[in-house]
Amino acid sequence: FVPIDFDVESLDKLLSAGYDSRAKTVFIWEGVVYYLTAEAVNQTLAWVVQNSGAGSSIIFDYLYAEALTGEHQRAEIRRVQHSGRGSGEQVSFGIPEGQAVGFLQSRGYTDVTNVNADDLKKLYFTGVNAGRVVAPAYAIVHGRK
């Protein structure tokens, strides 16, 4: 277990904890990026490309940038932003809808796959779960080094 504050530290902490940068690795970055600065997201994505073995990949969930502000802001985002003021955990990062593939490709990733709420609904919310709501402001993206 290697705790990290992505806004002030780098994944170099993994190296000092014994991570083998030649190893093929899957980085699962769940429930994190929307709380980070754009700089922290970019630095972490760059670190994975520069410090992991061939075939490594990253997968993470993210918010659409449009969901963070203005007329497209969702009620749950407003609640999280309001409650985060006291904890210091502000929801602040998003990727514009439809741009996640280009976002990762421009940072050195290939074989990028983006899965949105409609995709998730079709894949996983069938049968007794067909009526469940999947928040349309979130998506999941996967890219390979």
Buried (B, 14 or more C-beta within 10 A) or exposed (E): EEEBEBEEEBBEEBBEEEBEBEEEBEBEBEEBBBBBBEEBBEBBBBBBBEBBEEEBBBBBBBBBBBBBEEEBBBEEBEEBBEEBEEEEEBBBBBBEBEEBBEBBEEBEBEEBBBBBBEBBBEEEBEEEEEEEEBEBBBBBBBBBB
